């Protein structure tokens, strides 16, 4: 991932990590701390982004913002004002894509990045 503490703000092209026959899901918990943007999730298949979920507008679909997950998210009718909204949306995405449960005891944190923004 990019490392602001080293002055590296370039985005990662996850498509290169997702060749034909591969699926990749990327959760970006803090895409822009300075502007206070909400989390984002990306689902890639065969080198192409098939879903880009903006937690501030999760059912948004557009020409440059594909979102195969939009109907699933809309049908779930999550309440964005709920305190657990982000966790519920993450769980919905994980369940739909059949991802393994998140093990909070084994989450890797980049302490240098946290300290930089801390």
PDB file as gemmi writes it, atoms N, CA and C in Angstrom:
CRYST1    1.000    1.000    1.000  90.00  90.00  90.00 P 1                      
ATOM      1  N   UNK A   1       0.838  -1.178   0.000  1.00  0.00           N  
ATOM      2  CA  UNK A   1       0.000   0.000   0.000  1.00  0.00           C  
ATOM      3  C   UNK A   1       0.884   1.242   0.000  1.00  0.00           C  
ATOM      4  N   UNK A   2       0.291   2.359  -0.320  1.00  0.00           N  
ATOM      5  CA  UNK A   2       1.072   3.570  -0.310  1.00  0.00           C  
ATOM      6  C   UNK A   2       1.410   3.947   1.128  1.00  0.00           C  
ATOM      7  N   UNK A   3       2.486   4.696   1.277  1.00  0.00           N  
ATOM      8  CA  UNK A   3       2.983   5.017   2.613  1.00  0.00           C  
ATOM      9  C   UNK A   3       3.217   6.517   2.724  1.00  0.00           C  
ATOM     10  N   UNK A   4       2.235   7.266   3.239  1.00  0.00           N  
ATOM     11  CA  UNK A   4       2.383   8.720   3.354  1.00  0.00           C  
ATOM     12  C   UNK A   4       3.575   9.131   4.211  1.00  0.00           C  
ATOM     13  N   UNK A   5       3.966   8.295   5.172  1.00  0.00           N  
ATOM     14  CA  UNK A   5       5.102   8.660   6.022  1.00  0.00           C  
ATOM     15  C   UNK A   5       6.395   8.720   5.229  1.00  0.00           C  
ATOM     16  N   UNK A   6       6.429   8.082   4.064  1.00  0.00           N  
ATOM     17  CA  UNK A   6       7.602   8.130   3.198  1.00  0.00           C  
ATOM     18  C   UNK A   6       7.381   9.048   1.996  1.00  0.00           C  
ATOM     19  N   UNK A   7       6.282   9.777   2.003  1.00  0.00           N  
ATOM     20  CA  UNK A   7       5.969  10.677   0.892  1.00  0.00           C  
ATOM     21  C   UNK A   7       5.432   9.939  -0.325  1.00  0.00           C  
ATOM     22  N   UNK A   8       5.014   8.682  -0.161  1.00  0.00           N  
ATOM     23  CA  UNK A   8       4.490   7.886  -1.264  1.00  0.00           C  
ATOM     24  C   UNK A   8       2.965   7.922  -1.222  1.00  0.00           C  
ATOM     25  N   UNK A   9       2.367   8.746  -2.093  1.00  0.00           N  
ATOM     26  CA  UNK A   9       0.915   8.899  -2.117  1.00  0.00           C  
ATOM     27  C   UNK A   9       0.297   8.289  -3.373  1.00  0.00           C  
ATOM     28  N   UNK A  10       1.081   7.549  -4.155  1.00  0.00           N  
ATOM     29  CA  UNK A  10       0.563   6.959  -5.387  1.00  0.00           C  
ATOM     30  C   UNK A  10      -0.407   5.838  -5.081  1.00  0.00           C  
ATOM     31  N   UNK A  11      -1.464   5.799  -5.844  1.00  0.00           N  
ATOM     32  CA  UNK A  11      -2.464   4.741  -5.696  1.00  0.00           C  
ATOM     33  C   UNK A  11      -1.888   3.431  -6.235  1.00  0.00           C  
ATOM     34  N   UNK A  12      -2.407   2.344  -5.763  1.00  0.00           N  
ATOM     35  CA  UNK A  12      -1.979   1.032  -6.226  1.00  0.00           C  
ATOM     36  C   UNK A  12      -2.921   0.584  -7.331  1.00  0.00           C  
ATOM     37  N   UNK A  13      -2.353   0.056  -8.412  1.00  0.00           N  
ATOM     38  CA  UNK A  13      -3.171  -0.480  -9.491  1.00  0.00           C  
ATOM     39  C   UNK A  13      -3.412  -1.960  -9.192  1.00  0.00           C  
ATOM     40  N   UNK A  14      -4.499  -2.234  -8.489  1.00  0.00           N  
ATOM     41  CA  UNK A  14      -4.798  -3.605  -8.083  1.00  0.00           C  
ATOM     42  C   UNK A  14      -5.131  -4.509  -9.265  1.00  0.00           C  
ATOM     43  N   UNK A  15      -5.461  -3.915 -10.409  1.00  0.00           N  
ATOM     44  CA  UNK A  15      -5.759  -4.731 -11.585  1.00  0.00           C  
ATOM     45  C   UNK A  15      -4.573  -5.601 -11.963  1.00  0.00           C  
ATOM     46  N   UNK A  16      -3.367  -5.096 -11.730  1.00  0.00           N  
ATOM     47  CA  UNK A  16      -2.171  -5.865 -12.068  1.00  0.00           C  
ATOM     48  C   UNK A  16      -1.983  -7.060 -11.133  1.00  0.00           C  
ATOM     49  N   UNK A  17      -2.623  -7.030  -9.970  1.00  0.00           N  
ATOM     50  CA  UNK A  17      -2.535  -8.145  -9.027  1.00  0.00           C  
ATOM     51  C   UNK A  17      -3.657  -9.155  -9.239  1.00  0.00           C  
ATOM     52  N   UNK A  18      -4.463  -8.926 -10.267  1.00  0.00           N  
ATOM     53  CA  UNK A  18      -5.660  -9.742 -10.481  1.00  0.00           C  
ATOM     54  C   UNK A  18      -5.722 -10.221 -11.933  1.00  0.00           C  
ATOM     55  N   UNK A  19      -4.847 -11.157 -12.304  1.00  0.00           N  
ATOM     56  CA  UNK A  19      -4.858 -11.652 -13.687  1.00  0.00           C  
ATOM     57  C   UNK A  19      -6.112 -12.476 -13.982  1.00  0.00           C  
ATOM     58  N   UNK A  20      -6.322 -12.877 -15.234  1.00  0.00           N  
ATOM     59  CA  UNK A  20      -7.493 -13.692 -15.583  1.00  0.00           C  
ATOM     60  C   UNK A  20      -7.603 -14.918 -14.666  1.00  0.00           C  
ATOM     61  N   UNK A  21      -8.844 -15.178 -14.226  1.00  0.00           N  
ATOM     62  CA  UNK A  21      -9.092 -16.313 -13.349  1.00  0.00           C  
ATOM     63  C   UNK A  21      -8.950 -16.004 -11.872  1.00  0.00           C  
ATOM     64  N   UNK A  22      -8.648 -14.746 -11.537  1.00  0.00           N  
ATOM     65  CA  UNK A  22      -8.420 -14.360 -10.144  1.00  0.00           C  
ATOM     66  C   UNK A  22      -9.440 -13.305  -9.729  1.00  0.00           C  
ATOM     67  N   UNK A  23      -9.889 -13.394  -8.481  1.00  0.00           N  
ATOM     68  CA  UNK A  23     -10.731 -12.356  -7.893  1.00  0.00           C  
ATOM     69  C   UNK A  23      -9.987 -11.763  -6.705  1.00  0.00           C  
ATOM     70  N   UNK A  24     -10.159 -10.471  -6.498  1.00  0.00           N  
ATOM     71  CA  UNK A  24      -9.488  -9.762  -5.415  1.00  0.00           C  
ATOM     72  C   UNK A  24     -10.471  -8.764  -4.818  1.00  0.00           C  
ATOM     73  N   UNK A  25     -10.517  -8.702  -3.494  1.00  0.00           N  
ATOM     74  CA  UNK A  25     -11.342  -7.719  -2.806  1.00  0.00           C  
ATOM     75  C   UNK A  25     -10.414  -6.874  -1.947  1.00  0.00           C  
ATOM     76  N   UNK A  26     -10.543  -5.560  -2.075  1.00  0.00           N  
ATOM     77  CA  UNK A  26      -9.697  -4.626  -1.331  1.00  0.00           C  
ATOM     78  C   UNK A  26     -10.600  -3.690  -0.539  1.00  0.00           C  
ATOM     79  N   UNK A  27     -10.353  -3.617   0.760  1.00  0.00           N  
ATOM     80  CA  UNK A  27     -11.064  -2.665   1.604  1.00  0.00           C  
ATOM     81  C   UNK A  27     -10.102  -1.542   1.941  1.00  0.00           C  
ATOM     82  N   UNK A  28     -10.524  -0.321   1.706  1.00  0.00           N  
ATOM     83  CA  UNK A  28      -9.718   0.862   1.990  1.00  0.00           C  
ATOM     84  C   UNK A  28     -10.406   1.609   3.125  1.00  0.00           C  
ATOM     85  N   UNK A  29      -9.970   1.381   4.368  1.00  0.00           N  
ATOM     86  CA  UNK A  29     -10.690   1.966   5.511  1.00  0.00           C  
ATOM     87  C   UNK A  29     -10.576   3.480   5.615  1.00  0.00           C  
ATOM     88  N   UNK A  30      -9.472   4.052   5.174  1.00  0.00           N  
ATOM     89  CA  UNK A  30      -9.268   5.502   5.262  1.00  0.00           C  
ATOM     90  C   UNK A  30      -8.649   6.012   3.964  1.00  0.00           C  
ATOM     91  N   UNK A  31      -9.442   6.127   2.893  1.00  0.00           N  
ATOM     92  CA  UNK A  31      -8.864   6.538   1.613  1.00  0.00           C  
ATOM     93  C   UNK A  31      -8.277   7.937   1.613  1.00  0.00           C  
ATOM     94  N   UNK A  32      -8.805   8.821   2.437  1.00  0.00           N  
ATOM     95  CA  UNK A  32      -8.274  10.179   2.503  1.00  0.00           C  
ATOM     96  C   UNK A  32      -8.597  10.752   3.877  1.00  0.00           C  
ATOM     97  N   UNK A  33      -7.701  10.547   4.799  1.00  0.00           N  
ATOM     98  CA  UNK A  33      -7.928  10.998   6.170  1.00  0.00           C  
ATOM     99  C   UNK A  33      -8.083  12.516   6.222  1.00  0.00           C  
ATOM    100  N   UNK A  34      -7.292  13.232   5.444  1.00  0.00           N  
ATOM    101  CA  UNK A  34      -7.312  14.699   5.489  1.00  0.00           C  
ATOM    102  C   UNK A  34      -8.676  15.269   5.096  1.00  0.00           C  
ATOM    103  N   UNK A  35      -9.340  14.633   4.148  1.00  0.00           N  
ATOM    104  CA  UNK A  35     -10.647  15.120   3.686  1.00  0.00           C  
ATOM    105  C   UNK A  35     -11.804  14.378   4.339  1.00  0.00           C  
ATOM    106  N   UNK A  36     -11.495  13.456   5.225  1.00  0.00           N  
ATOM    107  CA  UNK A  36     -12.498  12.691   5.977  1.00  0.00           C  
ATOM    108  C   UNK A  36     -13.461  11.922   5.080  1.00  0.00           C  
ATOM    109  N   UNK A  37     -12.953  11.378   3.971  1.00  0.00           N  
ATOM    110  CA  UNK A  37     -13.784  10.526   3.122  1.00  0.00           C  
ATOM    111  C   UNK A  37     -14.006   9.197   3.823  1.00  0.00           C  
ATOM    112  N   UNK A  38     -15.167   8.606   3.574  1.00  0.00           N  
ATOM    113  CA  UNK A  38     -15.481   7.316   4.169  1.00  0.00           C  
ATOM    114  C   UNK A  38     -14.743   6.188   3.478  1.00  0.00           C  
ATOM    115  N   UNK A  39     -14.835   4.998   4.057  1.00  0.00           N  
ATOM    116  CA  UNK A  39     -14.160   3.822   3.491  1.00  0.00           C  
ATOM    117  C   UNK A  39     -14.683   3.485   2.094  1.00  0.00           C  
ATOM    118  N   UNK A  40     -13.896   2.696   1.399  1.00  0.00           N  
ATOM    119  CA  UNK A  40     -14.274   2.199   0.080  1.00  0.00           C  
ATOM    120  C   UNK A  40     -13.907   0.718   0.012  1.00  0.00           C  
ATOM    121  N   UNK A  41     -14.610  -0.004  -0.831  1.00  0.00           N  
ATOM    122  CA  UNK A  41     -14.299  -1.408  -1.087  1.00  0.00           C  
ATOM    123  C   UNK A  41     -14.283  -1.608  -2.593  1.00  0.00           C  
ATOM    124  N   UNK A  42     -13.351  -2.405  -3.061  1.00  0.00           N  
ATOM    125  CA  UNK A  42     -13.209  -2.674  -4.485  1.00  0.00           C  
ATOM    126  C   UNK A  42     -13.218  -4.177  -4.707  1.00  0.00           C  
ATOM    127  N   UNK A  43     -13.934  -4.618  -5.725  1.00  0.00           N  
ATOM    128  CA  UNK A  43     -13.977  -6.028  -6.097  1.00  0.00           C  
ATOM    129  C   UNK A  43     -13.483  -6.117  -7.538  1.00  0.00           C  
ATOM    130  N   UNK A  44     -12.395  -6.859  -7.720  1.00  0.00           N  
ATOM    131  CA  UNK A  44     -11.805  -7.045  -9.040  1.00  0.00           C  
ATOM    132  C   UNK A  44     -11.999  -8.490  -9.479  1.00  0.00           C  
ATOM    133  N   UNK A  45     -12.240  -8.667 -10.765  1.00  0.00           N  
ATOM    134  CA  UNK A  45     -12.343 -10.000 -11.349  1.00  0.00           C  
ATOM    135  C   UNK A  45     -11.656  -9.957 -12.703  1.00  0.00           C  
ATOM    136  N   UNK A  46     -10.752 -10.890 -12.932  1.00  0.00           N  
ATOM    137  CA  UNK A  46     -10.049 -10.991 -14.220  1.00  0.00           C  
ATOM    138  C   UNK A  46      -9.400  -9.669 -14.625  1.00  0.00           C  
ATOM    139  N   UNK A  47      -8.834  -8.964 -13.667  1.00  0.00           N  
ATOM    140  CA  UNK A  47      -8.116  -7.727 -13.959  1.00  0.00           C  
ATOM    141  C   UNK A  47      -8.978  -6.497 -14.130  1.00  0.00           C  
ATOM    142  N   UNK A  48     -10.286  -6.623 -13.899  1.00  0.00           N  
ATOM    143  CA  UNK A  48     -11.190  -5.483 -14.061  1.00  0.00           C  
ATOM    144  C   UNK A  48     -11.940  -5.213 -12.767  1.00  0.00           C  
ATOM    145  N   UNK A  49     -12.169  -3.949 -12.475  1.00  0.00           N  
ATOM    146  CA  UNK A  49     -12.989  -3.591 -11.316  1.00  0.00           C  
ATOM    147  C   UNK A  49     -14.442  -3.856 -11.675  1.00  0.00           C  
ATOM    148  N   UNK A  50     -15.108  -4.706 -10.893  1.00  0.00           N  
ATOM    149  CA  UNK A  50     -16.514  -4.996 -11.143  1.00  0.00           C  
ATOM    150  C   UNK A  50     -17.408  -4.317 -10.112  1.00  0.00           C  
ATOM    151  N   UNK A  51     -16.826  -3.924  -8.982  1.00  0.00           N  
ATOM    152  CA  UNK A  51     -17.572  -3.170  -7.974  1.00  0.00           C  
ATOM    153  C   UNK A  51     -16.639  -2.210  -7.262  1.00  0.00           C  
ATOM    154  N   UNK A  52     -17.108  -0.994  -7.140  1.00  0.00           N  
ATOM    155  CA  UNK A  52     -16.417   0.028  -6.353  1.00  0.00           C  
ATOM    156  C   UNK A  52     -17.473   0.567  -5.398  1.00  0.00           C  
ATOM    157  N   UNK A  53     -17.352   0.231  -4.140  1.00  0.00           N  
ATOM    158  CA  UNK A  53     -18.368   0.599  -3.160  1.00  0.00           C  
ATOM    159  C   UNK A  53     -17.853   1.752  -2.315  1.00  0.00           C  
ATOM    160  N   UNK A  54     -18.515   2.880  -2.421  1.00  0.00           N  
ATOM    161  CA  UNK A  54     -18.207   4.036  -1.591  1.00  0.00           C  
ATOM    162  C   UNK A  54     -19.151   3.968  -0.394  1.00  0.00           C  
ATOM    163  N   UNK A  55     -18.616   3.838   0.787  1.00  0.00           N  
ATOM    164  CA  UNK A  55     -19.460   3.671   1.976  1.00  0.00           C  
ATOM    165  C   UNK A  55     -20.365   4.872   2.223  1.00  0.00           C  
ATOM    166  N   UNK A  56     -20.050   6.022   1.615  1.00  0.00           N  
ATOM    167  CA  UNK A  56     -20.905   7.193   1.771  1.00  0.00           C  
ATOM    168  C   UNK A  56     -22.092   7.150   0.810  1.00  0.00           C  
ATOM    169  N   UNK A  57     -21.998   6.353  -0.250  1.00  0.00           N  
ATOM    170  CA  UNK A  57     -23.083   6.183  -1.226  1.00  0.00           C  
ATOM    171  C   UNK A  57     -22.952   4.790  -1.825  1.00  0.00           C  
ATOM    172  N   UNK A  58     -23.198   3.729  -1.033  1.00  0.00           N  
ATOM    173  CA  UNK A  58     -22.873   2.368  -1.446  1.00  0.00           C  
ATOM    174  C   UNK A  58     -23.644   1.809  -2.627  1.00  0.00           C  
ATOM    175  N   UNK A  59     -24.812   2.382  -2.940  1.00  0.00           N  
ATOM    176  CA  UNK A  59     -25.572   1.839  -4.067  1.00  0.00           C  
ATOM    177  C   UNK A  59     -25.360   2.641  -5.350  1.00  0.00           C  
ATOM    178  N   UNK A  60     -24.364   3.533  -5.350  1.00  0.00           N  
ATOM    179  CA  UNK A  60     -24.063   4.343  -6.521  1.00  0.00           C  
ATOM    180  C   UNK A  60     -23.470   3.484  -7.632  1.00  0.00           C  
ATOM    181  N   UNK A  61     -23.975   3.693  -8.843  1.00  0.00           N  
ATOM    182  CA  UNK A  61     -23.465   3.003 -10.020  1.00  0.00           C  
ATOM    183  C   UNK A  61     -23.271   4.063 -11.099  1.00  0.00           C  
ATOM    184  N   UNK A  62     -22.167   3.976 -11.807  1.00  0.00           N  
ATOM    185  CA  UNK A  62     -21.926   4.936 -12.877  1.00  0.00           C  
ATOM    186  C   UNK A  62     -20.983   4.372 -13.914  1.00  0.00           C  
ATOM    187  N   UNK A  63     -20.792   5.115 -14.973  1.00  0.00           N  
ATOM    188  CA  UNK A  63     -19.940   4.664 -16.066  1.00  0.00           C  
ATOM    189  C   UNK A  63     -18.525   4.383 -15.577  1.00  0.00           C  
ATOM    190  N   UNK A  64     -18.017   5.232 -14.703  1.00  0.00           N  
ATOM    191  CA  UNK A  64     -16.654   5.059 -14.206  1.00  0.00           C  
ATOM    192  C   UNK A  64     -16.653   4.475 -12.793  1.00  0.00           C  
ATOM    193  N   UNK A  65     -17.795   4.062 -12.319  1.00  0.00           N  
ATOM    194  CA  UNK A  65     -17.922   3.563 -10.953  1.00  0.00           C  
ATOM    195  C   UNK A  65     -18.780   2.303 -11.003  1.00  0.00           C  
ATOM    196  N   UNK A  66     -18.244   1.196 -11.543  1.00  0.00           N  
ATOM    197  CA  UNK A  66     -19.061  -0.017 -11.651  1.00  0.00           C  
ATOM    198  C   UNK A  66     -19.407  -0.556 -10.275  1.00  0.00           C  
ATOM    199  N   UNK A  67     -20.551  -1.161 -10.162  1.00  0.00           N  
ATOM    200  CA  UNK A  67     -20.935  -1.686  -8.864  1.00  0.00           C  
ATOM    201  C   UNK A  67     -21.923  -2.837  -9.022  1.00  0.00           C  
ATOM    202  N   UNK A  68     -21.389  -4.044  -9.246  1.00  0.00           N  
ATOM    203  CA  UNK A  68     -22.247  -5.223  -9.319  1.00  0.00           C  
ATOM    204  C   UNK A  68     -22.929  -5.487  -7.984  1.00  0.00           C  
ATOM    205  N   UNK A  69     -22.377  -4.966  -6.908  1.00  0.00           N  
ATOM    206  CA  UNK A  69     -22.934  -5.190  -5.581  1.00  0.00           C  
ATOM    207  C   UNK A  69     -24.105  -4.258  -5.255  1.00  0.00           C  
ATOM    208  N   UNK A  70     -24.342  -3.249  -6.077  1.00  0.00           N  
ATOM    209  CA  UNK A  70     -25.383  -2.258  -5.781  1.00  0.00           C  
ATOM    210  C   UNK A  70     -26.752  -2.888  -5.516  1.00  0.00           C  
ATOM    211  N   UNK A  71     -27.220  -3.839  -6.336  1.00  0.00           N  
ATOM    212  CA  UNK A  71     -28.543  -4.428  -6.046  1.00  0.00           C  
ATOM    213  C   UNK A  71     -28.577  -5.165  -4.701  1.00  0.00           C  
ATOM    214  N   UNK A  72     -27.482  -5.814  -4.343  1.00  0.00           N  
ATOM    215  CA  UNK A  72     -27.411  -6.531  -3.065  1.00  0.00           C  
ATOM    216  C   UNK A  72     -27.465  -5.533  -1.909  1.00  0.00           C  
ATOM    217  N   UNK A  73     -26.734  -4.444  -2.054  1.00  0.00           N  
ATOM    218  CA  UNK A  73     -26.684  -3.418  -1.002  1.00  0.00           C  
ATOM    219  C   UNK A  73     -28.045  -2.737  -0.870  1.00  0.00           C  
ATOM    220  N   UNK A  74     -28.658  -2.400  -2.002  1.00  0.00           N  
ATOM    221  CA  UNK A  74     -29.971  -1.758  -1.979  1.00  0.00           C  
ATOM    222  C   UNK A  74     -31.006  -2.671  -1.323  1.00  0.00           C  
ATOM    223  N   UNK A  75     -30.992  -3.955  -1.686  1.00  0.00           N  
ATOM    224  CA  UNK A  75     -31.960  -4.908  -1.136  1.00  0.00           C  
ATOM    225  C   UNK A  75     -31.796  -5.083   0.376  1.00  0.00           C  
ATOM    226  N   UNK A  76     -30.582  -4.915   0.879  1.00  0.00           N  
ATOM    227  CA  UNK A  76     -30.336  -5.082   2.317  1.00  0.00           C  
ATOM    228  C   UNK A  76     -30.936  -3.940   3.129  1.00  0.00           C  
ATOM    229  N   UNK A  77     -31.149  -2.796   2.496  1.00  0.00           N  
ATOM    230  CA  UNK A  77     -31.770  -1.634   3.150  1.00  0.00           C  
ATOM    231  C   UNK A  77     -31.111  -1.296   4.481  1.00  0.00           C  
ATOM    232  N   UNK A  78     -29.785  -1.209   4.471  1.00  0.00           N  
ATOM    233  CA  UNK A  78     -29.061  -0.845   5.688  1.00  0.00           C  
ATOM    234  C   UNK A  78     -29.318   0.616   6.037  1.00  0.00           C  
ATOM    235  N   UNK A  79     -29.350   0.926   7.299  1.00  0.00           N  
ATOM    236  CA  UNK A  79     -29.560   2.291   7.773  1.00  0.00           C  
ATOM    237  C   UNK A  79     -28.205   2.967   7.965  1.00  0.00           C  
ATOM    238  N   UNK A  80     -27.876   3.918   7.094  1.00  0.00           N  
ATOM    239  CA  UNK A  80     -26.565   4.563   7.166  1.00  0.00           C  
ATOM    240  C   UNK A  80     -26.381   5.377   8.441  1.00  0.00           C  
ATOM    241  N   UNK A  81     -27.454   5.637   9.161  1.00  0.00           N  
ATOM    242  CA  UNK A  81     -27.338   6.389  10.412  1.00  0.00           C  
ATOM    243  C   UNK A  81     -27.059   5.475  11.604  1.00  0.00           C  
ATOM    244  N   UNK A  82     -27.135   4.181  11.386  1.00  0.00           N  
ATOM    245  CA  UNK A  82     -26.837   3.211  12.441  1.00  0.00           C  
ATOM    246  C   UNK A  82     -25.350   3.301  12.788  1.00  0.00           C  
ATOM    247  N   UNK A  83     -25.020   3.247  14.058  1.00  0.00           N  
ATOM    248  CA  UNK A  83     -23.622   3.341  14.493  1.00  0.00           C  
ATOM    249  C   UNK A  83     -22.761   2.214  13.939  1.00  0.00           C  
ATOM    250  N   UNK A  84     -23.361   1.063  13.656  1.00  0.00           N  
ATOM    251  CA  UNK A  84     -22.625  -0.090  13.127  1.00  0.00           C  
ATOM    252  C   UNK A  84     -22.743  -0.208  11.611  1.00  0.00           C  
ATOM    253  N   UNK A  85     -23.163   0.856  10.951  1.00  0.00           N  
ATOM    254  CA  UNK A  85     -23.430   0.822   9.515  1.00  0.00           C  
ATOM    255  C   UNK A  85     -22.229   0.315   8.708  1.00  0.00           C  
ATOM    256  N   UNK A  86     -21.045   0.867   8.956  1.00  0.00           N  
ATOM    257  CA  UNK A  86     -19.870   0.469   8.174  1.00  0.00           C  
ATOM    258  C   UNK A  86     -19.550  -1.004   8.380  1.00  0.00           C  
ATOM    259  N   UNK A  87     -19.686  -1.465   9.607  1.00  0.00           N  
ATOM    260  CA  UNK A  87     -19.438  -2.882   9.888  1.00  0.00           C  
ATOM    261  C   UNK A  87     -20.503  -3.759   9.220  1.00  0.00           C  
ATOM    262  N   UNK A  88     -21.755  -3.320   9.242  1.00  0.00           N  
ATOM    263  CA  UNK A  88     -22.831  -4.081   8.592  1.00  0.00           C  
ATOM    264  C   UNK A  88     -22.608  -4.169   7.086  1.00  0.00           C  
ATOM    265  N   UNK A  89     -22.197  -3.054   6.478  1.00  0.00           N  
ATOM    266  CA  UNK A  89     -21.950  -3.043   5.044  1.00  0.00           C  
ATOM    267  C   UNK A  89     -20.771  -3.946   4.703  1.00  0.00           C  
ATOM    268  N   UNK A  90     -19.727  -3.886   5.502  1.00  0.00           N  
ATOM    269  CA  UNK A  90     -18.567  -4.751   5.279  1.00  0.00           C  
ATOM    270  C   UNK A  90     -18.967  -6.215   5.396  1.00  0.00           C  
ATOM    271  N   UNK A  91     -19.757  -6.540   6.416  1.00  0.00           N  
ATOM    272  CA  UNK A  91     -20.216  -7.915   6.605  1.00  0.00           C  
ATOM    273  C   UNK A  91     -21.075  -8.362   5.418  1.00  0.00           C  
ATOM    274  N   UNK A  92     -21.948  -7.472   4.926  1.00  0.00           N  
ATOM    275  CA  UNK A  92     -22.785  -7.792   3.778  1.00  0.00           C  
ATOM    276  C   UNK A  92     -21.926  -8.114   2.551  1.00  0.00           C  
ATOM    277  N   UNK A  93     -20.927  -7.291   2.286  1.00  0.00           N  
ATOM    278  CA  UNK A  93     -20.027  -7.512   1.154  1.00  0.00           C  
ATOM    279  C   UNK A  93     -19.296  -8.841   1.324  1.00  0.00           C  
ATOM    280  N   UNK A  94     -18.745  -9.065   2.500  1.00  0.00           N  
ATOM    281  CA  UNK A  94     -17.995 -10.304   2.764  1.00  0.00           C  
ATOM    282  C   UNK A  94     -18.877 -11.533   2.620  1.00  0.00           C  
ATOM    283  N   UNK A  95     -20.073 -11.463   3.168  1.00  0.00           N  
ATOM    284  CA  UNK A  95     -20.990 -12.602   3.075  1.00  0.00           C  
ATOM    285  C   UNK A  95     -21.380 -12.873   1.623  1.00  0.00           C  
ATOM    286  N   UNK A  96     -21.699 -11.817   0.888  1.00  0.00           N  
ATOM    287  CA  UNK A  96     -22.119 -11.986  -0.505  1.00  0.00           C  
ATOM    288  C   UNK A  96     -20.995 -12.593  -1.358  1.00  0.00           C  
ATOM    289  N   UNK A  97     -19.761 -12.162  -1.102  1.00  0.00           N  
ATOM    290  CA  UNK A  97     -18.619 -12.656  -1.882  1.00  0.00           C  
ATOM    291  C   UNK A  97     -17.999 -13.913  -1.262  1.00  0.00           C  
ATOM    292  N   UNK A  98     -18.615 -14.385  -0.178  1.00  0.00           N  
ATOM    293  CA  UNK A  98     -18.165 -15.594   0.523  1.00  0.00           C  
ATOM    294  C   UNK A  98     -16.721 -15.477   1.012  1.00  0.00           C  
ATOM    295  N   UNK A  99     -16.408 -14.327   1.554  1.00  0.00           N  
ATOM    296  CA  UNK A  99     -15.081 -14.121   2.138  1.00  0.00           C  
ATOM    297  C   UNK A  99     -15.065 -14.697   3.551  1.00  0.00           C  
ATOM    298  N   UNK A 100     -13.900 -15.107   4.027  1.00  0.00           N  
ATOM    299  CA  UNK A 100     -13.832 -15.627   5.394  1.00  0.00           C  
ATOM    300  C   UNK A 100     -14.122 -14.520   6.405  1.00  0.00           C  
ATOM    301  N   UNK A 101     -14.571 -14.918   7.574  1.00  0.00           N  
ATOM    302  CA  UNK A 101     -14.868 -13.952   8.631  1.00  0.00           C  
ATOM    303  C   UNK A 101     -13.600 -13.207   9.033  1.00  0.00           C  
ATOM    304  N   UNK A 102     -13.773 -11.946   9.379  1.00  0.00           N  
ATOM    305  CA  UNK A 102     -12.657 -11.125   9.821  1.00  0.00           C  
ATOM    306  C   UNK A 102     -12.240 -11.541  11.229  1.00  0.00           C  
ATOM    307  N   UNK A 103     -10.979 -11.842  11.391  1.00  0.00           N  
ATOM    308  CA  UNK A 103     -10.438 -12.220  12.693  1.00  0.00           C  
ATOM    309  C   UNK A 103      -9.756 -10.989  13.276  1.00  0.00           C  
ATOM    310  N   UNK A 104     -10.445 -10.286  14.139  1.00  0.00           N  
ATOM    311  CA  UNK A 104      -9.932  -9.028  14.688  1.00  0.00           C  
ATOM    312  C   UNK A 104      -8.626  -9.194  15.459  1.00  0.00           C  
ATOM    313  N   UNK A 105      -8.333 -10.403  15.911  1.00  0.00           N  
ATOM    314  CA  UNK A 105      -7.088 -10.636  16.644  1.00  0.00           C  
ATOM    315  C   UNK A 105      -5.873 -10.693  15.730  1.00  0.00           C  
ATOM    316  N   UNK A 106      -6.097 -10.772  14.428  1.00  0.00           N  
ATOM    317  CA  UNK A 106      -4.978 -10.899  13.489  1.00  0.00           C  
ATOM    318  C   UNK A 106      -4.992  -9.822  12.409  1.00  0.00           C  
ATOM    319  N   UNK A 107      -5.476  -8.649  12.736  1.00  0.00           N  
ATOM    320  CA  UNK A 107      -5.478  -7.538  11.796  1.00  0.00           C  
ATOM    321  C   UNK A 107      -4.093  -6.892  11.814  1.00  0.00           C  
ATOM    322  N   UNK A 108      -3.539  -6.675  10.634  1.00  0.00           N  
ATOM    323  CA  UNK A 108      -2.230  -6.033  10.528  1.00  0.00           C  
ATOM    324  C   UNK A 108      -2.420  -4.517  10.456  1.00  0.00           C  
ATOM    325  N   UNK A 109      -1.733  -3.817  11.310  1.00  0.00           N  
ATOM    326  CA  UNK A 109      -1.789  -2.358  11.326  1.00  0.00           C  
ATOM    327  C   UNK A 109      -0.431  -1.789  10.943  1.00  0.00           C  
ATOM    328  N   UNK A 110      -0.461  -0.751  10.156  1.00  0.00           N  
ATOM    329  CA  UNK A 110       0.769  -0.041   9.811  1.00  0.00           C  
ATOM    330  C   UNK A 110       0.916   1.085  10.808  1.00  0.00           C  
ATOM    331  N   UNK A 111       1.671   0.833  11.865  1.00  0.00           N  
ATOM    332  CA  UNK A 111       1.791   1.811  12.959  1.00  0.00           C  
ATOM    333  C   UNK A 111       2.484   3.103  12.517  1.00  0.00           C  
ATOM    334  N   UNK A 112       3.363   3.026  11.532  1.00  0.00           N  
ATOM    335  CA  UNK A 112       4.023   4.244  11.035  1.00  0.00           C  
ATOM    336  C   UNK A 112       3.008   5.179  10.375  1.00  0.00           C  
ATOM    337  N   UNK A 113       2.078   4.615   9.610  1.00  0.00           N  
ATOM    338  CA  UNK A 113       1.053   5.438   8.958  1.00  0.00           C  
ATOM    339  C   UNK A 113       0.102   6.009  10.018  1.00  0.00           C  
ATOM    340  N   UNK A 114      -0.264   5.190  10.981  1.00  0.00           N  
ATOM    341  CA  UNK A 114      -1.142   5.665  12.060  1.00  0.00           C  
ATOM    342  C   UNK A 114      -0.474   6.803  12.823  1.00  0.00           C  
ATOM    343  N   UNK A 115       0.802   6.653  13.129  1.00  0.00           N  
ATOM    344  CA  UNK A 115       1.540   7.692  13.862  1.00  0.00           C  
ATOM    345  C   UNK A 115       1.643   8.981  13.028  1.00  0.00           C  
ATOM    346  N   UNK A 116       1.804   8.820  11.709  1.00  0.00           N  
ATOM    347  CA  UNK A 116       1.924   9.973  10.828  1.00  0.00           C  
ATOM    348  C   UNK A 116       0.680  10.843  10.897  1.00  0.00           C  
ATOM    349  N   UNK A 117      -0.485  10.207  10.938  1.00  0.00           N  
ATOM    350  CA  UNK A 117      -1.741  10.948  10.974  1.00  0.00           C  
ATOM    351  C   UNK A 117      -2.236  11.172  12.396  1.00  0.00           C  
ATOM    352  N   UNK A 118      -1.599  10.489  13.365  1.00  0.00           N  
ATOM    353  CA  UNK A 118      -2.034  10.495  14.749  1.00  0.00           C  
ATOM    354  C   UNK A 118      -2.008  11.813  15.400  1.00  0.00           C  
TER     355      UNK A 118                                                      
END                                                                             
